[in-house]
Amino acid sequence: MKDKINASLEIERVQQEWLQEMAAKYQLPDPSKALRVVLDHARTAGDENVIFETIRCLGCE
C-alpha cells in the first residue's frame, strides 16, 4: 500500500516547469508523480555522494 503524504516544498520555477513537461511527455497524472519518479530513481540508482556532493547550480550566476 502506498503511503503518500502532502508536503510543501520550495522548488525553482524552472524545476516546476520541467516537472510539468515530463509529466505531459510521459503521460503521468501530474508533476508530483514526475517528482516521485525522479526521487525513486535517485534512491535506487544513485550514488548519494554524487547526488549531494556534486554542485549543479543551473541558476547560479
Distance bins in CASP14 RR format, pairs under 12 A and 6 or more apart:
PFRMAT RR
TARGET T0000
AUTHOR 0000-0000-0000
RMODE 2
METHOD distances of the structure
MODEL  1
2 33 0 0 0 0 0 1 0 0 0 0 0
2 36 0 0 0 0 1 0 0 0 0 0 0
2 40 0 0 0 0 0 1 0 0 0 0 0
4 30 0 0 0 0 0 1 0 0 0 0 0
4 32 0 0 0 0 1 0 0 0 0 0 0
4 33 0 0 0 0 0 1 0 0 0 0 0
4 35 0 0 0 0 0 1 0 0 0 0 0
4 36 0 0 0 0 1 0 0 0 0 0 0
5 32 0 0 0 0 0 1 0 0 0 0 0
5 36 0 0 0 0 0 1 0 0 0 0 0
6 32 0 0 0 0 1 0 0 0 0 0 0
7 32 0 0 0 0 1 0 0 0 0 0 0
7 35 0 0 0 0 1 0 0 0 0 0 0
7 36 0 0 0 0 0 1 0 0 0 0 0
7 39 0 0 0 0 0 1 0 0 0 0 0
8 32 0 0 0 0 0 1 0 0 0 0 0
9 15 0 0 0 0 1 0 0 0 0 0 0
9 16 0 0 0 0 0 1 0 0 0 0 0
9 19 0 0 0 0 0 1 0 0 0 0 0
9 31 0 0 0 0 0 1 0 0 0 0 0
9 32 0 0 0 0 1 0 0 0 0 0 0
9 35 0 0 0 0 1 0 0 0 0 0 0
9 39 0 0 0 0 0 1 0 0 0 0 0
10 16 0 0 0 0 0 1 0 0 0 0 0
11 17 0 0 0 0 0 1 0 0 0 0 0
11 18 0 0 0 0 1 0 0 0 0 0 0
11 19 1 0 0 1 0 0 0 0 0 0 0
11 20 0 0 0 0 0 1 0 0 0 0 0
11 31 0 0 0 0 1 0 0 0 0 0 0
11 32 0 0 0 0 0 1 0 0 0 0 0
11 34 0 0 0 0 0 1 0 0 0 0 0
11 35 0 0 0 0 1 0 0 0 0 0 0
11 38 0 0 0 0 0 1 0 0 0 0 0
12 18 0 0 0 0 1 0 0 0 0 0 0
12 19 0 0 0 0 0 1 0 0 0 0 0
12 57 0 0 0 0 0 1 0 0 0 0 0
12 58 0 0 0 0 1 0 0 0 0 0 0
12 59 1 0 0 1 0 0 0 0 0 0 0
12 60 0 0 0 0 0 1 0 0 0 0 0
13 19 0 0 0 0 0 1 0 0 0 0 0
13 20 0 0 0 0 0 1 0 0 0 0 0
13 58 0 0 0 0 0 1 0 0 0 0 0
13 59 0 0 0 0 0 1 0 0 0 0 0
14 20 0 0 0 0 0 1 0 0 0 0 0
14 21 0 0 0 0 0 1 0 0 0 0 0
14 57 0 0 0 0 0 1 0 0 0 0 0
14 58 1 0 0 1 0 0 0 0 0 0 0
14 59 1 0 0 1 0 0 0 0 0 0 0
15 21 0 0 0 0 0 1 0 0 0 0 0
15 22 0 0 0 0 0 1 0 0 0 0 0
15 31 0 0 0 0 1 0 0 0 0 0 0
15 34 0 0 0 0 0 1 0 0 0 0 0
15 35 0 0 0 0 1 0 0 0 0 0 0
15 38 0 0 0 0 0 1 0 0 0 0 0
15 56 0 0 0 0 0 1 0 0 0 0 0
15 58 0 0 0 0 1 0 0 0 0 0 0
15 59 0 0 0 0 0 1 0 0 0 0 0
16 22 0 0 0 0 0 1 0 0 0 0 0
16 23 0 0 0 0 0 1 0 0 0 0 0
16 30 0 0 0 0 0 1 0 0 0 0 0
16 31 1 0 0 1 0 0 0 0 0 0 0
16 32 0 0 0 0 0 1 0 0 0 0 0
16 34 0 0 0 0 0 1 0 0 0 0 0
16 35 0 0 0 0 1 0 0 0 0 0 0
17 23 0 0 0 0 0 1 0 0 0 0 0
17 24 0 0 0 0 0 1 0 0 0 0 0
17 31 0 0 0 0 1 0 0 0 0 0 0
17 34 0 0 0 0 0 1 0 0 0 0 0
18 24 0 0 0 0 0 1 0 0 0 0 0
18 25 0 0 0 0 0 1 0 0 0 0 0
18 31 0 0 0 0 1 0 0 0 0 0 0
18 34 0 0 0 0 1 0 0 0 0 0 0
18 35 0 0 0 0 1 0 0 0 0 0 0
18 38 0 0 0 0 1 0 0 0 0 0 0
18 58 0 0 0 0 0 1 0 0 0 0 0
19 25 0 0 0 0 0 1 0 0 0 0 0
19 26 0 0 0 0 0 1 0 0 0 0 0
19 28 0 0 0 0 1 0 0 0 0 0 0
19 30 0 0 0 0 1 0 0 0 0 0 0
19 31 1 1 0 0 0 0 0 0 0 0 0
19 32 1 0 0 1 0 0 0 0 0 0 0
19 33 0 0 0 0 1 0 0 0 0 0 0
19 34 1 0 1 0 0 0 0 0 0 0 0
19 35 1 0 1 0 0 0 0 0 0 0 0
19 36 0 0 0 0 0 1 0 0 0 0 0
19 37 0 0 0 0 1 0 0 0 0 0 0
19 38 0 0 0 0 1 0 0 0 0 0 0
19 39 0 0 0 0 0 1 0 0 0 0 0
20 26 0 0 0 0 0 1 0 0 0 0 0
20 28 0 0 0 0 1 0 0 0 0 0 0
20 29 0 0 0 0 0 1 0 0 0 0 0
20 30 0 0 0 0 1 0 0 0 0 0 0
20 31 1 0 1 0 0 0 0 0 0 0 0
20 32 0 0 0 0 0 1 0 0 0 0 0
20 33 0 0 0 0 0 1 0 0 0 0 0
20 34 1 0 0 1 0 0 0 0 0 0 0
20 35 0 0 0 0 0 1 0 0 0 0 0
21 28 0 0 0 0 0 1 0 0 0 0 0
21 31 0 0 0 0 1 0 0 0 0 0 0
21 34 0 0 0 0 1 0 0 0 0 0 0
22 28 1 0 0 1 0 0 0 0 0 0 0
22 30 0 0 0 0 0 1 0 0 0 0 0
22 31 1 0 0 1 0 0 0 0 0 0 0
22 32 0 0 0 0 0 1 0 0 0 0 0
22 33 0 0 0 0 1 0 0 0 0 0 0
22 34 1 0 1 0 0 0 0 0 0 0 0
22 35 0 0 0 0 1 0 0 0 0 0 0
22 36 0 0 0 0 0 1 0 0 0 0 0
22 37 1 0 0 1 0 0 0 0 0 0 0
22 38 0 0 0 0 1 0 0 0 0 0 0
22 41 0 0 0 0 0 1 0 0 0 0 0
23 29 1 0 0 1 0 0 0 0 0 0 0
23 30 1 0 1 0 0 0 0 0 0 0 0
23 31 1 0 1 0 0 0 0 0 0 0 0
23 32 0 0 0 0 1 0 0 0 0 0 0
23 33 1 0 0 1 0 0 0 0 0 0 0
23 34 1 0 1 0 0 0 0 0 0 0 0
23 35 0 0 0 0 1 0 0 0 0 0 0
23 36 0 0 0 0 0 1 0 0 0 0 0
23 37 0 0 0 0 1 0 0 0 0 0 0
23 38 0 0 0 0 0 1 0 0 0 0 0
24 30 0 0 0 0 1 0 0 0 0 0 0
24 31 0 0 0 0 1 0 0 0 0 0 0
24 33 0 0 0 0 0 1 0 0 0 0 0
24 34 0 0 0 0 1 0 0 0 0 0 0
25 31 0 0 0 0 0 1 0 0 0 0 0
25 34 0 0 0 0 1 0 0 0 0 0 0
25 37 0 0 0 0 0 1 0 0 0 0 0
26 33 0 0 0 0 1 0 0 0 0 0 0
26 34 1 0 0 1 0 0 0 0 0 0 0
26 37 0 0 0 0 1 0 0 0 0 0 0
26 38 0 0 0 0 0 1 0 0 0 0 0
27 33 0 0 0 0 0 1 0 0 0 0 0
27 34 0 0 0 0 0 1 0 0 0 0 0
28 34 1 0 1 0 0 0 0 0 0 0 0
28 35 0 0 0 0 1 0 0 0 0 0 0
28 36 0 0 0 0 1 0 0 0 0 0 0
28 37 1 0 0 1 0 0 0 0 0 0 0
28 38 0 0 0 0 0 1 0 0 0 0 0
29 35 0 0 0 0 0 1 0 0 0 0 0
29 36 0 0 0 0 0 1 0 0 0 0 0
29 37 0 0 0 0 0 1 0 0 0 0 0
30 36 0 0 0 0 1 0 0 0 0 0 0
30 37 0 0 0 0 0 1 0 0 0 0 0
31 37 0 0 0 0 0 1 0 0 0 0 0
31 38 0 0 0 0 0 1 0 0 0 0 0
32 38 0 0 0 0 0 1 0 0 0 0 0
32 39 0 0 0 0 0 1 0 0 0 0 0
33 39 0 0 0 0 0 1 0 0 0 0 0
33 40 0 0 0 0 0 1 0 0 0 0 0
34 40 0 0 0 0 0 1 0 0 0 0 0
34 41 0 0 0 0 0 1 0 0 0 0 0
35 41 0 0 0 0 0 1 0 0 0 0 0
35 42 0 0 0 0 0 1 0 0 0 0 0
36 42 0 0 0 0 0 1 0 0 0 0 0
36 43 0 0 0 0 0 1 0 0 0 0 0
37 43 0 0 0 0 0 1 0 0 0 0 0
37 44 0 0 0 0 0 1 0 0 0 0 0
37 45 0 0 0 0 0 1 0 0 0 0 0
38 44 0 0 0 0 0 1 0 0 0 0 0
38 45 0 0 0 0 0 1 0 0 0 0 0
38 46 0 0 0 0 0 1 0 0 0 0 0
38 51 0 0 0 0 0 1 0 0 0 0 0
39 45 0 0 0 0 0 1 0 0 0 0 0
39 46 0 0 0 0 0 1 0 0 0 0 0
39 51 0 0 0 0 0 1 0 0 0 0 0
40 46 0 0 0 0 0 1 0 0 0 0 0
41 51 0 0 0 0 0 1 0 0 0 0 0
42 48 0 0 0 0 1 0 0 0 0 0 0
42 50 0 0 0 0 1 0 0 0 0 0 0
42 51 1 0 1 0 0 0 0 0 0 0 0
42 52 0 0 0 0 1 0 0 0 0 0 0
43 51 0 0 0 0 1 0 0 0 0 0 0
44 51 0 0 0 0 0 1 0 0 0 0 0
45 51 0 0 0 0 0 1 0 0 0 0 0
46 52 0 0 0 0 0 1 0 0 0 0 0
46 54 0 0 0 0 0 1 0 0 0 0 0
47 53 0 0 0 0 1 0 0 0 0 0 0
47 54 0 0 0 0 1 0 0 0 0 0 0
48 54 0 0 0 0 0 1 0 0 0 0 0
50 56 0 0 0 0 0 1 0 0 0 0 0
END
